[in-house]
Amino acid sequence: MDLCDLGNPTVQSPLNIGLKDKFVLVFNLPRVLKDLSKTDLNISEEPIQISIFGTVVPDIQIPTQEISYLGQTYNTTSYTRPNYPPLAVNFVIDNQFKNYWILWKWLAILNSPTESLYNGTDPKLYSWKERILDGTLTEYQTNLSLLCKNEYNQTIIEFKYLNAFITNLGGINYDYSDSDIIKSSVNFQFSQLDVNYKP
């Protein structure tokens, strides 16, 4: 085969591979946490960047649909996307525990640890239509960005998890005999997944 048939051989080189350790999770605070930052000095309105060491981009599916015709079965697209599983992220806790604190406060707003109440806008005060129009229906949600980088730390591709919210914050294992970094995990549920390519 002629090399010209391969297009640019440098671009197609098997040595041009993505690395699994070049990614970071970034997100803006949801509206309820931004509101809380006005009275809680430990919460900053700045975007949150979490050092993660493990996550999975979920399978992206558009299932087929079977149509029977004249004794045979034809496959067509269903034009639909099934619901995504939660985004599971393993992360490193910073030395001030600020990233853990933000995630804990996010969960605490969804259900307060002492009163078992939602600490955002009372959903009983407004109709669904009013909550959609004024944004309170999704005030506890935000968009997450998983930025995948090349060897020069330039973002190449961005996975955007839309309307995401925290559902689980993992435990912390303390061990006096182990001086390794402190790790935890967090799960987010989200509604849509989009991808931006930025070569």
N, C-alpha and C positions, 0 to 999 in steps of 0.2 A: 504494500500500500504506500502510495506517495504521501510524504509528510504534508503536502499542500491540501490533501483531502481531510486533514484533521483540523483545519483552521490554523489558529495560532498555537504552535506546539508548546509555547511557554505557558499559556493560559490553561491548556489541557494537561499539563504535567502532573503526574501522580504525586509529585513532591509538594504541590500547592494544596495543602490539606488544612482543614479547620482544627483548632485545638480545643479540647474539652474543658480547659481550665481558664478560658478567657471570656468571662461573662460577669455581669453585675446586674442587680435588681434595683430599679429606681422608681419612685412614685411620689406624687404630691399627696399631702394629707387630705383625707375626705373632709367634707364641709363641717361635720360635727366636731372633728378634732381641731380644725382651724378656729372654730368658734371657742373651743375650750382653751386654745393657746392664748387667748386674750386675758385669761385670769390665771392660767397655770404657766409659770415662768420656765418650767422644765420641758415644755412643749414648744418647739419652734415651727414657724410656718414654712420654713425652708424645705425643699424636696428631700426625701429620705433616700439614702443610698445604703444598701445592705450588702455586706460581703458574704456571698453565698459560696458554698462548696459542693452543692448538689441540687439539681432540680431536673424535671423531665418536661420537655415540650410534648404535650399530648398528641396522640394520633389525630390526624385531621381527616375526617371521613365525609363522603357524600354517598350514602348507600345506594345500591341498585334497587330497581323495582321490576318484578317479574310480570310479564303480560302473556297470557295464553292466547294462541292464535292458530287455528287449523291443526290442532294436535301437537303443536310445538310451543316452546317457551322462549320468548325474546326478553332480553335484558335491556332496560332503559334506566336512565338516571332518575332518582326520586326527587331531585331538585331540593333536597332538605339536608340539614346538618343535625345530627343527634346532639344531645346535651353533652358538654365536656365534663370529664371528671375534675375534682378539685386539683389546683396547682399545689404540689407539695414542694417545699423549699427547705433545705438545710442551710443554716447560717451560723456565722461566728458572732458571738456577743462581744460588743466593744467594751473597753476597760471601764467605761462610765455607766454601762448597762442602759444607755440611752435608747438604742434600737429595740432592746427587749421591753423597756418601759413604754415606748410608743405603741408597740404591738399589744401590750397588756392593757393599756388605756383604751385602745380601739375595741378590744373584746369587752372591757368593762362598760363601755357606752352601750353596746348591744344588749348587755344584761349585767346590771351592777352587782358586784359580789356580795353586798350586804342587804340590798333592798329587792333584788331580783326584778328590776324595772329597766325599761329602755330609757336611756338618758338623753335622747334627742328630742325632736319635735313629737309631741304626743299624737300618735296616728288617729286617735279618736276625735280630735278636734276638727279635722278637715276631711272632706270627701276624697276619694281616689283621684278624681279629676283635678281638684285643687292641689293635691300633693304632687301630681305629675307636672302641673303648670309652674308651681313655685320651686320645684326641685327637692322638696323634703322627702319624697318617696325614695330617692336614691342618695340622700344626704350622708349616709354612712358608707357609700361606695366611692371608689376611685379607679383610675386606670393604672395598671402596672406595666412597666417596660423592662423586659429582659434584654439587655444589650450584649450582643456577642461581638467580640473584638478579634482583630487579627494580631499578628506578632508584634505590631507597632502600637498596640492599644488603641487603634482606630475602630470605631463602631462600624461593622459591616452589615449586620442584619439586626433588626429590632422586632421582637415578638411582643405585641401589645395585647394585654389581657384587659378587656373592657368591662366596666361596671363590676369591679372586683371588691370583695370584702373578706375580712378574716373570719375563719370558722374554727380554727384550732391553733393553740400555741403549745408547743412541746415542752416537756419537762427539762430540768437542768440536773445533770449528774455531777455532784461534787465528789471529789476523791482526794483526800489528803496526800496520798502516795503518788498522785499523778499531777504534774505541773503543766500539762498540755493546755492549749487554749480552750475556753468554754464554748460549747456548741449547743445549739437548740434547733428546733424545727418549727415551721409555721405552714398552715394550709389556708389557701384562698379559694373561694368559689367565684366564678366569673361567668359572664353571659356570652361574650363573643371573643374570638381570637383573630387578630389581624397581624400581618407581617409587612414590614417595610424593609426594602433592600437599599443599602446605602454604600455602594462600592466606591 
